Amino acid sequence: MKKTIQTLIVAAFVVLTTATFGFAEYAAAGASNFPYFQLGALIVGGLIIISLKYKYQKMYTGEVVGAFALYTMLVALFTSPVIDAVKNMVS
């Protein structure tokens, strides 16, 4: 039972983080420049992390949530609105 509840917590975090990423990118870039590839990479990464958490019980829930949060930030860094913002800050 504990294994299932921890996996559900991780799954809820993955879904909420992915939805937040999608909303933020839609608000920043609009429908014409939406980063579908990054969204797909985020979904696949979330599914892999959830399956790893389910398979290996010794992983702490906080570690898994933190790893996915860092992965989300890494994926978000390589979207066009963020790259454009960095270009504007540098030049």
C-alpha positions as CSV (number, residue, x, y, z in Angstrom):
1,M,0.0,0.0,0.0
2,K,2.8,2.4,0.9
3,K,4.5,1.7,-2.5
4,T,1.3,2.6,-4.4
5,I,0.7,5.8,-2.4
6,Q,4.3,7.0,-3.0
7,T,4.0,6.2,-6.7
8,L,0.7,8.2,-6.8
9,I,2.3,11.1,-5.1
10,V,5.1,11.1,-7.7
11,A,2.6,10.7,-10.5
12,A,0.6,13.7,-9.3
13,F,3.7,15.8,-9.1
14,V,4.7,14.8,-12.6
15,V,1.3,15.6,-14.0
16,L,1.0,19.0,-12.2
17,T,4.6,20.0,-13.2
18,T,4.0,19.0,-16.9
19,A,0.7,20.9,-16.9
20,T,2.4,24.0,-15.5
21,F,5.1,23.7,-18.1
22,G,2.6,23.5,-20.9
23,F,0.6,26.5,-19.6
24,A,3.7,28.6,-19.1
25,E,5.0,27.9,-22.5
26,Y,1.6,28.5,-24.1
27,A,1.4,31.9,-22.3
28,A,5.0,32.8,-23.2
29,A,5.2,31.6,-26.8
30,G,1.6,31.3,-28.0
31,A,0.1,28.6,-30.0
32,S,2.2,29.1,-33.1
33,N,5.6,28.5,-31.3
34,F,4.5,25.9,-28.8
35,P,7.4,23.5,-28.0
36,Y,5.8,20.2,-28.7
37,F,9.1,18.3,-28.7
38,Q,10.0,19.5,-25.2
39,L,6.5,18.7,-23.9
40,G,6.9,15.2,-25.3
41,A,10.3,14.8,-23.8
42,L,8.9,15.9,-20.5
43,I,6.0,13.4,-20.7
44,V,8.4,10.5,-21.6
45,G,10.8,11.5,-18.8
46,G,8.0,11.6,-16.3
47,L,6.8,8.1,-17.3
48,I,10.3,6.8,-17.0
49,I,10.7,8.3,-13.5
50,I,7.3,7.0,-12.4
51,S,8.2,3.5,-13.5
52,L,11.6,3.6,-11.8
53,K,9.9,4.7,-8.6
54,Y,7.4,1.9,-8.8
55,K,10.1,-0.7,-9.6
56,Y,12.7,0.4,-7.0
57,Q,11.2,0.8,-3.6
58,K,14.3,2.1,-1.9
59,M,14.2,5.4,-3.8
60,Y,12.8,8.2,-1.6
61,T,9.9,10.1,-2.9
62,G,11.7,13.4,-2.3
63,E,14.6,12.3,-4.4
64,V,12.3,11.4,-7.3
65,V,10.3,14.6,-7.1
66,G,13.6,16.6,-6.9
67,A,15.0,14.8,-9.9
68,F,11.9,15.4,-12.0
69,A,11.9,19.1,-10.9
70,L,15.5,19.5,-12.1
71,Y,14.7,17.6,-15.3
72,T,11.8,20.0,-15.9
73,M,14.0,23.0,-15.4
74,L,16.5,21.6,-17.8
75,V,13.9,21.0,-20.5
76,A,12.5,24.5,-20.0
77,L,15.9,26.1,-20.5
78,F,16.0,24.8,-24.0
79,T,12.8,26.4,-25.2
80,S,12.7,29.3,-27.6
81,P,11.2,31.9,-25.1
82,V,14.0,31.2,-22.6
83,I,16.7,31.3,-25.2
84,D,15.3,34.6,-26.6
85,A,15.3,36.1,-23.1
86,V,18.9,35.0,-22.6
87,K,19.9,36.5,-25.9
88,N,18.2,39.8,-25.0
89,M,20.0,39.9,-21.6
90,V,23.4,39.2,-23.1
91,S,23.2,41.7,-25.9
